[in-house]
């Protein structure tokens, strides 16, 4: 990957201190951009930015404390980053807030928890998109990239969870499907403004899952099976670079054929 593809670009990554967020931030910094690791856990965000600076240089990263469910927090981060860097080229919606009861099986999910988790996650992503769009309108350009999921496109393959303690949360399916349509809605609503909105839908990402699940998952893929967290980096850099200037309202699936 060329180290100049994102030269001069300033990119905010929400949830930038998390497992995938750190990798997305590394992709930006490694391609010559400035990655803003924005996370509600400000200590972890600060550590993530320091690690990027040690690897890619002092100008490759910075950090911010961000709560995507707070309009005031979002506005403050946009204002602070712009004041420090002079502009913001893109926002990556990667944060995934949820409550402690998230992830129960379908028949066990309480209505309040379903509504709460959809509000936290989809609502937070919406709020980030809305406030970024308002900022980008004033700036005259910008790009929003949503991290969706293959499970926003297809029904869950529940059979691959059999014999494990895992499940595919109903909230996750609802949130990611809605996020994909929100991507298209936003792209079309903002036509003619110089603002783009796209999505990336990854397949499953390895993170210590039950080996039985990993084997069953791979049986539905074409080559590799579950992805490494680094497997989204090339797609992200392409979307953020000038090579994709006329890609708008689209969803790029990176799943080794799992959805086929």
N, C-alpha and C positions, 0 to 999 in steps of 0.2 A: 504494500500500500504506500503510495507516495506521501511523503511527509508535508507536502505543500497543498494538498487538495482542499484543506480548510483554512489555509493561511489567512490570518486576520479575522476569522469568524469567531464570534462570541456566542456560546451555546449554553443555555441553562438546562441542567438535567435534574428533574424532580426525583426524589428518592435516590439522589446521587451517591449516598453512602451505603446503599444496599448491595446485595450480591450482583444483580444485573446492572444497577445504576453505576457502580464503580467501573464496570467493563465498558459501558457506553461512554462514560466520561474519558476513559483511557483511549477509546477510539477517536474521540474528538481531539484530545491533546496530542495523540500520536500522529494525527494528520495535519498538525500545525495550527489547530484552533486553540481557543481558550475555553476550557471546560469549567463551568460553574457548578460545583457539587452542592446542590440545594436540598436540604433534608431537615426534617423536624428535629432530628438528633444532631444538634449543631457540633457536638464534640466529634462524632463520627464523620461529619461532613468536613470538619477541619483536618482530621487525620487523612481522609481520602484526598483532599486537595494537596496536602503536604507530600503524600506518596507520589502523586502525579508530577508535582514540581521537582521532586528528587529524580524522577525518571526522564522527564521531558523538558525541564527548564522552568525557571521562575515565572515566566509569563504564560505558562501552559494551563494554569488552573487557579481558581480561587474558590471560596466557599460562601454559603449563606444559610442562615436558618430560615426554613420555609415550612409553613403549614398550608397545604393546598386547600384546606377547608375554611381558610380565613381570607376574606377579600383584603383586609388591611395588611396581612402578612405578604400576600402576593404583590400588592402594589408597592410595598416597601422594598421588596427584593428587586422588582423591575426597576424602580427608581435608583436604588443603590448600585446595581450592576451597571446601569446606563451611565451614572455619574462617574463611576470608576473606570469603565472601559470605553465610553463614548457611544456605544450602540449595543444592540442585542440582535443577533441574526436569527436565532432559532430557540424554541423551547421544546424539550422532549418530555412528554407526559409519561413518566415511568412510575411515580409513587403509587403505592397500593395500601392506603389506610383501611383498617378493618377493626372490628371489636373483638373481644376475647372469645366470643362464642362462634366466630366465623368458622366455617368448614365442617359443620355437622351434616349428617346425611339428610336427604331431601325431606323425609317424613318426620324428622326430628327438629327441623328449623322452625323457630318461633317467628311469627309474623313481624314482631317488633325488631328482631334481629335481621330479618331479610331486608326490611325497609331501612334499618339503620346502616347496614353495610352498603346497600346500593346508594344511599345518600352520601355516605362518607367517600366512597370510591368514585362512582360515576359523577356524583355531585361535585366532588373535588376536582375531578378532571375537567368537567364542564366549566367550573369557576376559573380554573387556570387558563383554559382556552379562551374564555370570554375576556379576561383581563389582559392576556397576552395580545389578543386581537385589537383591543382598544389601544394598547401601547403601540403595536405595529402600524395601526392606522395613522397615528401621529408621526411615526417615523417614516412611513411611506413604503415599508417592506417588512417581510418577516416570514418565518416558517414554523408551523406547529407540527410535530411528529408525535403521534399517539402510539404507545406500545399496547397493542391489543393481544389477540391470541387465536390460534387455530380453532379453539373451542368457541370463538365468536362466530365461526363459519359453519361448523358441523356439530351434530349431536354428539354427546360424549360416548366414547367406547367403554361403557361400564364394565364390560367383561375383563378388561385388562386390570381392573382393581380387585377382582375376585381373589380371595385368599390373602388379602392384605388389610391393613388398618386404614388404608387410604380411600378417598372418594373424590369425585369431581364436584365441588360445591356448586349448588344451584345459583348462588349469588354471583359466582365467577362467570358462569355462562351468560347470565342476564347482563352483567356489567360489560363484558367484552363484546357481546353482540351489539349492544346499544352504543358502545364507543365507536364501533366501525361505522354505524349509520350517522353518528354525530360527526365523524370525520367528513363524510360526504356532505352532510348538511352544511357544515361550517365552510368547507371549500367553496360550495356553490353560493352560499350567502355572501361570502367575501369576494366574489368575482370582481375583477377590475380594480382591486385595492392594492395589488402587489403582495398580497399575503397568500401563502400556500398552506394547505393542511393535508397531511398524508398519514398513513398508519403502517406499522410493521406487525405482522401476526406470526410470532414464533410458535414452534411446536414445543414439546416438553423440554425443559432444561435440567440437566443433571445437577442434583443438589442432595445427594445421599439418600435417594429413594430406595425402597425395598427392591432387592435384586430381582425378585419374581415379577414385579411390576415392570422393571426395566426390560426384562426379556420379552414379556408379552407386548410391550410398547414397540419394541424393535421389529417384531413380526409384522407390523403394519407399515413399516418404512421401506425405503428402497435401498439404502446403503448403510448409513451410520446408526440410525436409531435416534435416541435422545441426543439433544444438542449439548455442546459445551457452551458456557456463557459467552465465549469469544466468537461464536459463530454468527452473531448478528452484526458484528463490527463493520464488515464490508458493505452490507446493505445500508446501514445507518450513514456511513460516510458518503456513499453514493447519493442518498436522499438529501443530505445537507450540502453537498457540493454543487457547483455550477453545472455539472453534467446532467442534473435532473431538473433544470430550470422550468421545464414545461410539464413536469409530473405533478399533478394536482388532483386531490380527491381520491387518491388511489390507496390500495392496500397490498403490500408485498408480503407474500407468505414465505416463511423460511422454516420448513418442517420436515425436510427429507422425504417428502411424499406421503406423510402420515394422513393427510386429509383426502387422499385419492380413494 
